[in-house]
Structures are given as structure tokens and as C-alpha cells.
Amino acid sequence: MIGLTSPGFIGLSSHRRNARLPACGRAIVQADIVYLHINQEKAMSAAIVGWAHTPFGKQDTETVESLIVRVATDALVDAGITADQVDEIVLGHFNAGFSAQDFTASLVLQADPALRFKPATRVENACATGSAAVHQGVRAIKAGAAKVVLVVGVEQMTTTPGPEIGKNLLKASYLAQESDVQGGFAGVFGKIASSYFQRHGDQSDALAMIAAKNHKNGVDNPYAQMRKDLGYAFCRDESEKNPYVAGPLKRTDCSLVSDGAAALVLADEETAKTMRRAVGFRGMAHVQDFLPLSRRDILKFEAGARAWQQALANAGVALDDLSFVETHDCFTIAELLEYEAMGLTKEGDGARAIKEGWTQKDGKLPVNVSGGLKAKGHPIGATGVSMHVLSAMQLVGEAPEGMQVKDARLGGIFNMGGAAVANYVSVLERVK
């Protein structure tokens, strides 16, 4: 009996995974267990070879369809790929009631008649929907099912009345137990923040510093919804313009309701070599956790930590090797917990990373130089694709002026669905 146990290995056990192997790989037979090591450089790999990104914000003149068509068209042009060369389409679209038009996968075909008859699939995994689409596209290429995949992420949220927005977002929680949480998803993270404060002390200063950092970074991002440096004092103090929203979270602790889209073109290794530039996936991981908050210690983001560990191990790098990280700051308390989940600090000590300047643009590990969800906006289905696009731009030196990380070599991405339920990590590097 032979089963898949990890990338590059086949067997019933991981007992011999660390054994020395020659470059060509070898099989190790022990009793009834077969271990087969396959060189990762020989495996089918995928690379990002083109992209497109709309500004995020209130897009009154756009529709879900027009946003999809716009970025799909622009991404193909950017990659130098014609529509007939696309083998597969993956759309990330959360929806959950935001758009009256559902069954949106085929709307991508509106971008070009040559996309007609291509396989198109919509994927959804709450706020990690965009990364779910990216990872799905990468898997299609790794499986040899496609050479070129067009990935699109989209959401239009601002046309929905305010109370309905909260109800739609709360659908990403466990309604059997959490439907009565006041304040929608802000209420969920407000409870998480209150619990964190009780266990580790008041972290209001740290949360305000995270908000101020991300808003300052967002000034240099032409795609960001809010390009204004609010400053620490404004983010720290309660005011008429910055009231408490849920628990200890104020308005400046919450990401923005937004419209927008992003797209990228994935290609296999052979095709990527012919492109003008390419960004490869050095490591990837997806870890899913229980949906009910009651079934886990929500202050540990354990599945997120596992995703980081797996992706870094697959990439053969350590967190210190990364040039920057784009992480899922749907709320400032989420970014604080993600410092701990990625291993930047120990549990309960996340505030140290922001207070000592580690995650500033010029720190030892810049986090959210794009402004993050906090300043950029959070159109649910587009967010994960946006993270991959902006990270790819960093790695090829094409990030907007003022946003570029000097000598960026490796980028880490963490995109989270729900309260650390769906956890996706990508480690990217330039390969051409």
C-alpha cells in the first residue's frame, strides 16, 4: 500500500525523509514501505508571468462583470499571452449575497471570444478566496493539466446596504454559535482582541502602531483605497471620527469595505522561460481549521502557524530569509496575532515586532508595505490575488515608486479566510 505523504515523497511513513539522497533521487525499500524521493527541481512548477490590478475603493461605475473583464484583458496583455493560449480559468469570488449575479466563472470569457470553451471554475474560501484561486491554478499546472492558467479575483461590496454587508461577512463565521455576535465580523475580532488583552495585557498602543504603519505605507500605493497617513495619535485615540466599533477595536483597526479586482497569468516552467519576467512559487501551503471558535484556542492561530511552517519548509528557507511579507490585516489584532503565527515573535509577544520597528518598511521584516487590507481595502475575492500581484511586482522591481522594497529577493504571503480557518501561505521568488 503506497500513499502520498508530502511533496516529493511517496510512502506510508516519514521515518526516512531526512536520509541523504543523491541528486538523481532514489527509492528506499524497507519492509513493505516504499520511499521515493523526487527532485523538486524536476517537478512541474508554476510561475507568475503577468498581472493586472484595479484601484480598490468605491467603484460606482463598475460591475462585477466589468471588473473581471478589465483585469483579465490587462493581465493577458501584460504577460504577452493571447487568450487562445489559456488552458484554464480560475475565478475567486466570495459573493455571499454582495452580487445579484452568481455563477460568475463564465463571466471571465467575456474578456475575449477566444476564451470560449475553456474550462472555468469559481472557487471560494471566505476572505482567502483569492489565494484559493491562485493555489488552484498552480495545482493545475503542477498536475500537468495546463500550461497557462488565468486567475482572476473580484468583489463588489459597496453597492450593498451597510447592515447587509455585516450579515454577508458574518456568513464566514459559524452561524450555529456565532450568529448573534454584535457588529458582524468586527464583533468576532473584537472578542478576539478582548480575550488577547485579558491574557497578555492591553495592546491598544501596538494596534494603533500597526494601523498607523499600514496607513503610512498605503500613501505610496496607487491601488489603495485610502492613501492618507493618519498618524499614531489619530489611530490611538477615540474620537468622533475614530469611534470604538467592537470591543477594544476602533474604526482605524478595521479594514475597508471595497470594490476591486486583480488578475494574474500562471505558466509552466517551459512557457515561463519564454516570458520577459517570471516569479516562481518557492513554497506553498494551505491549512484548514475548525470553523467554530469554540473548538480551538483562537489566540494562537494554530492553522496559520502550521501553514507558515509547511510553506517555509517546502521552500527550504527560514522566516529571516524573507525580504517582506504581505499579511492579512483584516483587523489590526489579526496582524498582531500573525506576527506570532509566522514565528516572528513568541506567543503573547507580538507587540514587540511593531514597537521595535521590525515590521516597518525599513525594518528587518517589512510587513504590508502595500498598506495591507487596512489601507488598500478588502474586496474579499480579490484580496489574495492582489497580494500575489503586488508581491510579484516587488520581486521584479516594478512596485510603485516609494513602495519598492530594496533588493527584494523572497516574498511571503499569508491570506486568511474567517478567523484563521482557511490559511494560505505562498513564498515567491524571481526566477527570470
C-alpha positions in Angstrom: 0.0 0.0 0.0 1.5 3.3 -1.1 0.2 6.7 -0.2 1.2 10.3 -0.8 2.7 11.7 2.4 4.3 15.0 1.4 5.5 16.9 -1.7 8.3 14.8 -3.2 7.8 11.7 -1.2 5.6 8.6 -1.6 5.3 6.1 1.3 3.4 5.2 4.5 5.7 7.0 6.8 8.1 10.0 7.1 10.6 8.0 9.0 13.4 8.2 6.4 12.6 11.6 4.8 15.8 13.2 6.1 18.0 10.4 4.7 20.8 11.6 2.3 19.9 11.1 -1.3 21.9 11.5 -4.5 20.9 14.3 -6.8 19.1 11.9 -9.1 16.9 10.7 -6.3 16.5 7.1 -5.2 14.0 4.7 -3.9 14.4 3.2 -0.4 12.6 -0.1 0.3 12.1 -1.1 3.9 9.8 -4.0 4.7 6.5 -3.1 2.9 7.2 0.6 2.8 8.5 2.3 -0.3 10.0 5.8 -0.1 10.6 7.7 -3.3 12.4 11.0 -3.4 11.7 13.1 -6.4 13.9 16.1 -7.0 11.8 19.3 -6.6 13.7 21.0 -9.5 12.4 18.2 -11.8 8.8 18.6 -10.8 6.4 20.6 -12.9 6.5 24.1 -11.4 4.4 27.3 -12.0 5.4 31.0 -12.3 3.5 34.3 -12.4 4.3 35.8 -15.7 1.7 38.7 -16.0 -0.7 40.6 -13.9 -3.3 43.4 -13.6 -4.8 45.3 -10.7 -7.6 47.9 -10.4 -7.7 50.6 -7.8 -9.6 49.4 -4.7 -12.5 51.5 -3.3 -16.0 52.5 -4.2 -16.5 51.7 -7.9 -20.0 53.1 -8.7 -19.5 52.9 -12.5 -18.2 49.3 -12.4 -20.0 45.9 -12.1 -18.6 42.5 -11.2 -18.5 41.7 -14.9 -16.7 44.9 -15.9 -14.1 44.5 -13.2 -13.5 40.9 -14.3 -13.2 41.7 -17.9 -10.9 44.7 -17.2 -8.2 42.8 -15.3 -8.5 39.6 -17.3 -7.8 41.6 -20.5 -5.0 43.6 -19.0 -3.3 40.6 -17.4 -3.1 38.8 -20.7 -1.6 41.8 -22.4 0.9 42.3 -19.6 2.0 38.6 -19.9 2.2 38.8 -23.7 -0.2 35.9 -23.8 -3.2 35.6 -26.2 -6.5 34.3 -25.0 -6.3 31.2 -27.2 -3.1 30.2 -25.3 -5.0 30.0 -22.0 -5.7 26.4 -20.9 -7.8 27.0 -17.8 -9.5 29.8 -15.9 -10.0 30.1 -12.2 -12.1 32.9 -10.6 -12.0 33.8 -6.9 -15.4 35.4 -6.0 -16.8 35.2 -2.4 -20.1 36.9 -3.2 -22.3 35.6 -0.3 -25.0 38.0 -1.4 -23.0 41.0 -2.5 -23.8 40.5 -6.2 -27.2 39.5 -7.6 -25.3 37.8 -10.4 -24.0 34.4 -9.2 -22.4 31.7 -11.3 -19.7 34.2 -12.3 -16.9 31.9 -13.5 -18.1 32.2 -17.1 -18.0 36.0 -16.9 -14.3 35.8 -17.5 -15.0 34.5 -21.0 -16.5 38.0 -21.7 -12.9 39.3 -21.9 -12.1 37.6 -25.2 -14.1 35.3 -27.5 -11.1 33.1 -27.7 -11.7 32.1 -24.0 -14.9 30.4 -25.1 -14.9 26.7 -24.4 -12.0 26.9 -21.9 -12.6 25.2 -18.5 -13.6 27.9 -16.0 -14.2 27.3 -12.3 -15.1 29.6 -9.5 -13.6 28.9 -6.1 -14.5 30.3 -2.6 -12.9 30.1 0.8 -14.1 33.2 2.6 -11.6 36.0 2.8 -8.9 33.7 1.4 -10.9 33.1 -1.8 -8.2 34.9 -3.9 -5.4 32.7 -2.7 -7.6 29.7 -3.1 -7.9 30.6 -6.8 -4.1 31.1 -7.1 -3.3 27.9 -5.5 -5.9 26.0 -7.6 -4.2 27.4 -10.7 -0.8 26.4 -9.5 -2.0 22.8 -8.8 -3.4 22.6 -12.3 0.0 23.4 -13.8 1.8 21.1 -11.4 -0.5 18.3 -12.3 0.3 18.8 -16.0 -3.4 19.6 -16.7 -2.5 23.1 -18.0 0.4 25.1 -19.2 -1.2 28.6 -18.9 -3.8 29.5 -16.3 -5.7 32.8 -16.0 -6.6 33.6 -12.4 -9.0 36.4 -11.5 -10.2 37.7 -8.1 -13.1 40.1 -7.8 -15.6 41.5 -5.4 -18.0 44.4 -5.4 -19.2 45.2 -1.9 -20.1 48.9 -1.7 -23.4 48.7 -3.6 -24.8 46.6 -0.7 -26.5 48.5 2.1 -24.4 48.7 5.3 -26.5 46.3 7.5 -26.4 43.7 4.7 -22.6 44.0 4.4 -22.3 42.9 8.0 -24.7 40.0 7.5 -22.9 38.8 4.4 -19.5 38.8 6.0 -20.8 37.1 9.1 -21.7 34.1 6.9 -17.9 33.3 7.1 -18.4 32.5 10.8 -20.1 29.5 12.5 -23.6 30.7 12.5 -24.9 27.9 14.7 -23.0 29.5 17.6 -21.8 33.0 16.4 -24.8 34.5 14.5 -25.7 36.7 17.4 -22.3 38.4 17.7 -22.9 42.1 17.6 -21.0 44.1 14.9 -20.7 41.3 12.4 -17.1 40.2 11.8 -15.8 43.2 13.6 -17.6 41.8 16.6 -15.8 38.4 16.2 -12.4 40.1 16.1 -13.4 42.5 18.8 -14.0 39.4 21.1 -10.6 38.0 20.0 -8.9 41.3 20.8 -10.6 41.5 24.2 -9.5 37.9 25.0 -6.0 38.7 23.9 -5.9 41.8 26.2 -7.1 39.7 29.1 -4.4 37.1 28.6 -1.5 39.3 27.5 -2.3 42.8 28.7 -3.7 45.9 27.0 -2.2 46.1 23.5 -4.0 49.3 22.3 -0.7 51.0 21.7 0.5 48.2 19.5 -2.7 48.0 17.5 -2.6 51.8 16.9 1.0 51.5 15.7 0.0 48.7 13.2 -2.8 50.9 11.9 -0.5 53.9 11.6 2.2 51.9 9.8 -0.2 50.5 7.3 -1.9 53.8 6.5 1.5 55.4 6.1 2.6 52.6 3.7 -0.7 53.0 1.8 0.2 56.5 0.7 2.6 55.1 -1.8 0.2 52.5 -3.2 -1.7 53.9 -6.2 -4.2 51.0 -5.9 -5.0 51.7 -2.3 -8.5 52.8 -1.3 -7.2 55.2 1.5 -3.9 57.0 0.7 -3.6 59.1 3.8 -1.1 59.0 6.6 -3.4 59.1 9.7 -0.6 59.1 12.2 -0.3 57.2 15.5 -2.2 59.7 17.7 -5.3 59.6 15.5 -5.3 55.8 15.4 -4.7 55.5 19.2 -7.3 58.0 20.5 -11.0 57.5 20.4 -12.8 60.4 18.6 -15.9 61.2 16.7 -14.0 60.2 13.5 -12.5 57.2 15.1 -15.1 55.6 17.5 -15.0 52.2 19.0 -16.6 49.6 16.8 -16.4 46.3 18.7 -14.6 45.6 22.0 -11.3 47.5 22.0 -11.3 47.9 18.2 -11.8 51.3 16.8 -12.6 52.3 13.2 -8.9 52.5 12.4 -8.4 48.9 13.5 -10.8 47.6 10.8 -10.2 47.0 7.1 -12.2 48.8 4.5 -15.3 47.6 2.6 -14.2 47.8 -1.0 -14.7 47.0 -4.7 -11.9 45.8 -7.0 -10.3 43.1 -8.9 -6.9 41.7 -9.7 -5.7 39.0 -12.1 -2.5 37.1 -12.9 -1.3 34.7 -15.5 0.4 31.5 -14.4 2.6 29.5 -16.7 4.5 26.3 -16.5 8.3 26.3 -16.3 8.9 25.8 -20.1 6.5 28.6 -21.0 7.8 30.9 -18.3 11.3 30.7 -19.8 10.0 32.5 -22.9 8.4 35.4 -20.9 10.1 38.7 -20.2 9.9 38.1 -16.4 8.7 35.4 -14.1 8.1 34.9 -10.4 8.0 31.4 -9.1 6.4 29.7 -6.2 9.3 28.6 -4.0 6.9 27.1 -1.3 3.1 26.9 -0.7 0.8 25.6 1.9 -2.9 25.5 2.7 -4.1 24.5 6.1 -7.8 24.5 7.1 -9.0 24.6 10.7 -12.3 24.1 12.5 -14.9 26.7 11.8 -16.4 27.1 15.3 -14.3 29.4 17.6 -15.3 27.1 20.5 -13.3 24.2 19.1 -9.9 25.9 19.3 -7.8 28.5 21.1 -8.4 31.4 18.8 -5.5 33.4 20.2 -2.9 31.0 18.7 -3.9 30.9 15.0 -2.5 27.4 15.1 -3.5 26.5 11.5 -1.9 29.7 10.3 1.3 28.8 12.1 1.2 25.3 10.5 0.8 26.9 7.1 3.8 29.1 7.6 5.9 26.2 8.8 4.9 24.0 5.9 5.5 26.7 3.2 8.9 27.7 4.6 9.9 24.1 4.9 8.8 23.4 1.3 10.8 26.5 0.2 13.9 25.4 2.1 14.1 28.9 3.8 13.6 30.5 7.2 11.5 33.5 8.0 14.6 35.6 8.3 15.4 34.9 4.6 12.2 36.8 3.5 12.6 40.3 2.2 9.0 41.2 3.0 5.6 39.8 4.0 2.1 40.7 2.8 -0.2 39.5 5.6 -4.0 39.5 6.2 -4.7 42.5 8.4 -8.4 42.4 8.2 -8.2 43.9 11.7 -5.1 45.1 13.5 -5.4 42.4 16.1 -5.1 39.9 13.2 -1.8 41.3 12.1 -0.5 41.2 15.7 -1.5 37.5 16.0 0.0 36.8 12.6 3.4 38.1 13.8 3.3 35.3 16.4 1.9 32.7 13.9 4.6 33.3 11.4 7.2 32.9 14.1 8.4 36.5 14.2 7.8 36.6 18.0 6.8 34.1 20.6 3.2 33.8 21.7 1.9 36.8 23.5 4.8 39.0 22.4 3.6 40.2 19.0 3.6 43.8 20.2 7.4 43.7 20.3 7.6 43.4 16.5 5.8 46.7 15.9 7.1 48.6 18.9 10.7 47.8 18.0 10.1 48.7 14.3 10.8 45.2 12.9 7.8 45.4 10.5 8.2 48.9 9.3 9.2 49.4 5.6 12.8 49.8 6.7 12.7 47.1 9.4 14.2 43.7 9.4 11.0 42.2 8.0 8.7 44.8 6.3 5.1 43.8 6.7 2.3 45.2 4.4 4.4 47.7 2.5 1.3 47.9 0.3 -0.7 49.3 3.1 -2.3 45.9 3.7 -6.0 45.4 3.8 -6.2 48.2 6.3 -5.3 51.0 3.8 -5.6 49.1 0.4 -9.1 47.9 1.1 -10.5 44.3 1.3 -12.7 43.3 -1.7 -13.0 39.7 -0.5 -12.4 37.7 -3.6 -9.7 40.0 -5.0 -7.6 40.2 -1.8 -5.5 37.1 -2.2 -4.8 37.7 -5.9 -3.9 41.3 -5.1 -1.3 40.1 -2.5 0.3 37.8 -5.1 0.3 40.5 -7.8 1.9 43.2 -5.5 4.4 40.7 -4.2 5.4 39.7 -7.7 5.8 43.4 -8.6 8.2 43.8 -5.6 10.3 40.9 -6.7 10.8 42.1 -10.3 11.4 45.7 -9.2 8.2 47.0 -10.6 6.4 48.1 -7.4 5.1 51.7 -7.4 7.6 54.4 -6.5 8.0 54.7 -2.7 6.6 51.2 -2.2 9.5 49.2 -3.6 11.5 47.1 -1.0 15.2 47.4 -1.7 16.8 44.3 -3.1 13.7 42.2 -2.6 14.6 38.6 -3.2 11.9 36.4 -1.4 8.4 37.4 -0.5 6.0 35.8 1.9 2.2 36.0 1.6 -0.4 35.0 4.3 -4.1 35.1 3.3 -6.7 34.1 5.8 -10.3 33.1 5.5 -12.6 33.6 8.5 -10.9 33.8 11.9 -7.8 31.8 10.9 -9.9 29.0 9.4 -8.6 28.9 5.8 -4.9 29.7 5.9 -2.8 30.1 2.7 0.9 30.8 2.5 3.0 31.4 -0.6 6.7 32.0 -0.8 7.6 33.7 -4.0 11.0 34.4 -5.7 12.0 35.8 -9.1 13.1 33.1 -11.5 13.6 35.3 -14.6 
